[in-house]
Amino acid sequence: MAGEEGSPVAMSDEADSDKMNDAQIVPSSPGPIPDPGLEPYVERYSDTDPEVGRRVYRQIVTMYGLVPILAVAFVVFYFAIPRDAAVRFGPLHTSAMNLALGGTAGLAILLIGLASIHWAKQVMDDRESVDERHELASSPEDRKAVGQIWRTGAEESRLGRRKMIGLALGSALGALALPALVSLADLGPKPTSKLRAETIERTIWAEGVRLVNDVTFAPVKASDMEIGELVNAQPENLEKLEGAERQVERAKSSIIIVRMDPDSIKIPDSRKDWQVGGILSYSKICTHVGCPISLWEQQTHHLLCPCHQSTFDLGDSGVVVFGPAARALPQLPITVNSEGYLVARSDFTVPVGPSYFERDSRHDFKKGDN
């Protein structure tokens, strides 16, 4: 029957009802929204009440003025607090120096930020302005107006009337340079000639120290080496060191030992006693940027650095034959002891590793010195 559930009439009524509901849900277009414009300007207490303005002014100057004091405190703490001093907070503890330096430097930076925000909110002009959108390329008139805007901004900052704020800000920022300069001392000690001679310009090689394999630490016997062979080695006394000291000395003292036919190499008169039957030892550290090298070409006696292809002729006192390295590979004077093991005659005669401008290069071996 018509009107029963599922009948065509009932379905038509439901469709009409849905259309009516959709029409009620969809809102009509409101049209363009009018420009509300700027809200009425409300003056701040610091502008209307002279006493409030003066109090804000004093607060800003005080915060800026505390920064130089904190900067000086930073320097005092840096030199006065022992490096091993600690501060305990129950079961926790921290470095007293780190706490003092972090506290003074952090508080100084915080005060500069707070004072600047206080200045901007309470002293600088806070009237809102409207800037119409414009093309990306500024016109000459706009560029000319930038100067006027800058001058207007300077006037609105009111530094002309509140000169102490500018002076306090300048002294605060300038004082922060003091802790930064003092902290540079932590980059390391000043590289004086005496310090260099005791550190980077010396190794643990010394007279009588045996040359040992850098993996097994077995001493190297001259009679066991064959022509064309290369051995990576270290000083035997490296085993006595531990921790960071061991790693530092290992990095400086690493060597390679090679054996060549004495008739196929050039040995200058000044180095006749630096080798044993064609067995020579050189630093393993490239003189360019310090890469470890052991790419050995037996026929040409060339040693190639894998980093930047600097090539050294070990058959000619380690001179550079190709690449960016500027000086010969340092040679370690060696001999044999009573048991036939290879030992050092002395330390290297020149600093190992990359060159640096302070070092004395007069004793470097150069091609033509043979």
C-alpha positions in Angstrom: 0.0 0.0 0.0 1.1 3.6 -0.6 2.6 5.2 2.4 3.8 2.0 3.9 7.4 1.6 4.9 9.6 0.8 1.8 6.9 2.1 -0.6 7.8 4.7 -3.3 5.8 7.4 -1.5 7.7 6.9 1.7 11.1 7.0 0.0 10.1 10.2 -1.8 9.1 11.9 1.5 12.5 10.9 3.0 14.4 12.4 0.1 12.5 15.7 0.3 13.2 15.8 4.1 17.0 15.3 3.4 17.0 18.1 0.9 15.4 20.4 3.4 17.9 19.5 6.1 20.8 20.1 3.7 19.4 23.5 2.8 19.3 24.4 6.5 22.8 23.3 7.2 24.6 25.2 4.3 25.0 28.8 5.4 24.5 31.7 3.0 27.6 33.6 1.9 28.3 36.5 4.4 30.0 38.6 1.8 33.2 40.6 2.3 34.3 41.3 5.9 34.9 44.9 6.5 38.3 46.1 7.7 38.1 46.4 11.4 41.0 48.9 11.5 43.3 49.5 14.4 42.0 49.2 18.0 42.0 52.4 20.0 45.4 53.0 21.6 45.5 52.6 25.3 48.4 54.3 27.1 50.7 52.3 29.4 51.1 53.0 33.1 54.8 53.8 32.4 53.7 56.6 30.0 50.9 58.0 32.1 52.5 57.8 35.5 56.0 59.4 35.7 56.9 57.5 38.8 56.2 54.2 37.1 58.3 55.3 34.1 61.2 56.2 36.4 61.0 52.9 38.2 61.0 50.9 34.9 64.0 53.0 33.8 65.9 52.1 36.9 65.1 48.4 36.6 66.4 48.3 33.0 69.6 50.2 33.9 70.1 47.9 36.9 69.8 44.7 34.9 72.2 45.9 32.3 74.5 47.2 35.0 74.8 43.8 36.7 76.2 42.2 33.6 79.7 43.7 33.8 79.8 42.6 37.5 78.9 39.0 36.5 81.5 39.1 33.7 84.2 40.0 36.2 83.0 37.3 38.6 83.2 34.8 35.7 86.9 35.7 35.3 87.6 35.6 39.0 85.9 32.2 39.4 87.9 30.9 36.3 91.2 31.5 38.0 90.2 31.1 41.7 88.3 27.8 41.7 90.4 24.7 41.6 89.6 22.4 38.6 89.0 19.4 40.8 86.6 21.2 43.2 83.1 19.8 43.4 79.7 20.9 44.7 77.4 18.2 46.2 73.6 18.2 46.1 72.8 15.1 48.3 73.8 12.1 46.2 74.6 14.2 43.2 77.7 16.3 42.6 79.0 18.6 39.9 82.1 20.6 39.1 82.3 23.8 41.1 84.0 25.6 38.3 81.4 24.6 35.7 78.6 25.6 38.1 80.2 29.0 38.8 81.0 29.8 35.2 77.7 28.6 33.9 75.8 30.5 36.5 77.5 33.8 36.0 77.6 33.7 32.2 74.0 32.3 32.0 72.7 34.9 34.4 74.4 37.7 32.5 72.9 36.7 29.2 69.5 36.3 30.9 69.6 39.8 32.4 70.5 41.3 29.0 67.4 39.5 27.5 65.1 40.5 30.3 66.2 44.1 30.3 65.8 44.3 26.5 62.3 42.9 26.7 61.4 45.3 29.5 62.8 48.2 27.5 60.8 47.2 24.4 57.5 46.7 26.3 57.6 49.6 28.8 59.8 52.3 27.3 59.9 52.1 23.5 56.8 53.4 21.6 54.2 50.7 21.4 51.7 52.2 19.0 50.5 49.8 16.3 50.9 50.7 12.7 49.6 49.3 9.4 52.0 48.4 6.5 50.3 47.8 3.2 51.5 44.9 1.1 53.7 45.8 -1.7 55.7 44.3 -4.6 58.9 42.4 -3.7 61.0 44.9 -5.5 61.1 48.1 -3.5 60.8 51.4 -5.4 63.5 54.1 -5.0 61.0 56.1 -2.9 60.6 53.1 -0.6 64.3 52.6 -0.2 64.7 56.3 0.5 62.0 56.0 3.1 63.9 53.2 4.9 66.3 55.8 6.3 63.5 57.8 7.6 61.9 54.8 9.2 65.2 54.0 10.9 65.5 57.5 12.2 61.9 57.3 13.4 62.6 54.0 15.1 65.6 55.5 16.9 63.4 58.3 18.1 60.7 55.9 19.3 63.3 53.9 21.2 63.6 57.1 23.3 67.3 56.6 23.8 67.7 60.4 23.4 65.8 60.9 26.6 67.0 57.7 28.3 70.7 57.7 27.4 71.7 55.6 30.3 69.9 52.6 28.8 72.1 52.8 25.7 75.3 53.1 27.8 74.2 50.3 30.1 73.4 48.0 27.1 76.7 48.8 25.4 78.7 48.1 28.6 76.7 44.9 29.2 77.4 43.5 25.7 81.0 44.7 25.8 81.6 43.0 29.2 80.4 39.7 27.8 83.4 39.6 25.6 85.6 39.3 28.6 84.4 35.8 29.7 84.6 34.7 26.0 88.2 35.8 25.7 89.2 34.2 29.0 87.6 30.9 28.0 89.8 30.8 24.9 92.6 29.7 27.3 90.8 26.3 27.6 91.6 25.7 23.9 95.0 24.6 25.1 98.3 26.0 26.4 100.2 28.6 24.4 102.4 26.8 21.9 105.7 28.3 22.9 108.9 26.8 21.5 109.7 25.1 24.8 106.2 23.5 25.0 106.5 22.3 21.4 109.9 20.8 22.0 108.4 18.9 25.0 105.3 17.7 23.2 104.6 17.6 19.4 108.3 17.9 18.4 109.4 14.8 20.4 108.4 11.1 20.5 109.2 8.3 23.0 111.9 6.9 20.6 115.3 7.0 22.2 118.7 5.3 22.0 118.4 1.5 22.4 114.6 1.3 22.2 113.7 -1.8 20.2 111.5 -1.7 17.1 108.5 -4.0 17.6 105.6 -5.1 15.4 102.6 -2.8 16.0 100.2 -5.8 16.3 102.1 -8.5 18.1 104.7 -6.3 19.8 107.3 -8.8 18.8 110.8 -7.3 18.3 112.0 -7.2 14.7 115.2 -9.0 13.9 117.2 -7.6 11.0 118.1 -11.1 9.7 114.3 -12.0 9.5 113.5 -9.2 7.0 113.4 -9.9 3.3 114.1 -7.4 0.5 110.9 -5.7 -0.5 109.2 -6.3 2.9 107.4 -3.6 4.8 106.6 -3.9 8.6 104.4 -1.5 10.6 106.1 -0.9 13.9 106.1 0.9 17.2 108.6 1.6 20.0 108.8 -1.2 22.6 108.4 1.2 25.5 104.9 2.1 24.3 103.7 -0.9 26.2 104.5 0.8 29.5 102.0 3.6 28.8 98.2 3.6 29.4 95.1 5.6 28.5 95.3 8.9 26.7 99.1 9.1 27.0 99.5 5.8 25.2 97.3 6.9 22.3 99.1 10.2 22.0 102.5 8.6 21.9 101.3 5.9 19.6 100.0 8.5 17.1 103.4 10.2 17.0 105.7 7.2 17.2 104.2 5.0 14.5 106.8 3.9 11.9 107.3 1.7 8.9 110.4 -0.5 8.4 111.4 -1.5 4.9 114.2 -3.5 3.4 115.6 -2.6 0.0 118.6 -3.7 -2.0 121.4 -1.3 -0.9 122.7 -1.1 -4.5 119.3 0.3 -5.7 118.9 3.1 -3.2 120.6 6.4 -2.4 122.0 6.8 1.1 123.6 10.2 1.8 126.9 10.3 3.7 125.1 11.9 6.7 122.8 8.9 7.0 125.2 6.0 6.3 124.8 4.8 9.9 121.0 5.3 10.0 120.3 1.9 8.2 121.3 -1.7 8.5 122.0 -3.5 5.2 119.3 -1.6 3.3 116.8 -1.7 6.2 115.5 1.8 6.9 112.7 3.2 9.1 110.5 6.2 8.4 107.6 7.9 10.2 104.2 6.4 9.3 102.6 9.9 9.5 102.2 11.8 6.2 103.8 15.3 6.3 100.7 16.8 4.5 97.8 16.4 7.0 98.9 13.5 9.1 97.3 10.5 7.5 98.8 7.0 8.3 100.6 5.7 5.2 101.8 2.2 4.3 100.9 1.7 0.6 104.2 0.3 -0.5 105.4 -0.1 -4.1 108.4 -2.5 -4.0 109.9 -1.9 -7.4 110.0 1.9 -7.3 110.5 2.2 -3.5 107.6 4.6 -3.4 105.3 5.0 -0.4 101.8 6.4 -1.3 99.5 8.3 1.1 95.9 7.1 0.5 94.3 10.5 1.5 95.7 12.9 -1.0 98.2 10.8 -3.0 101.4 12.4 -1.6 104.2 10.0 -2.7 107.6 9.6 -1.0 110.7 7.9 -2.3 112.0 5.8 0.5 115.0 4.8 -1.6 116.0 8.5 -1.6 115.7 9.6 2.0 111.9 9.8 1.9 111.7 12.9 -0.4 108.4 13.9 -1.9 108.1 13.0 -5.6 104.4 13.7 -6.0 101.4 15.3 -4.3 100.7 18.1 -1.8 103.2 17.2 0.9 105.8 19.8 1.2 108.6 18.0 3.1 110.3 14.6 3.2 109.1 11.8 5.4 111.1 11.9 8.7 113.6 9.0 8.9 114.3 7.3 12.2 118.0 6.5 12.8 118.3 2.7 13.5 121.0 0.1 14.2 121.1 -3.4 15.7 121.8 -4.5 19.3 124.0 -7.4 20.4 121.1 -9.8 19.8 120.6 -8.7 16.2 117.3 -6.8 16.9 116.6 -3.5 15.3 116.9 -0.6 17.8 116.7 3.2 17.5 119.8 5.3 17.6 117.9 8.3 18.8 114.6 10.1 18.4 113.6 11.6 15.1 115.9 14.5 14.2 112.9 16.6 12.9 109.3 16.8 14.1 107.0 14.1 12.6 103.5 14.7 11.2 102.0 17.7 9.4 104.0 20.9 9.1 103.2 24.1 11.0 104.6 27.5 10.5 106.4 27.8 13.9 108.6 24.7 13.4 112.2 24.9 12.3 112.6 23.4 8.8 116.3 24.0 8.3 117.2 20.4 9.1 114.6 18.8 6.8 116.1 16.6 4.1 115.6 17.8 0.6 116.3 16.2 -2.8 119.9 17.1 -3.8 121.2 16.8 -0.3 122.7 13.3 -1.1 
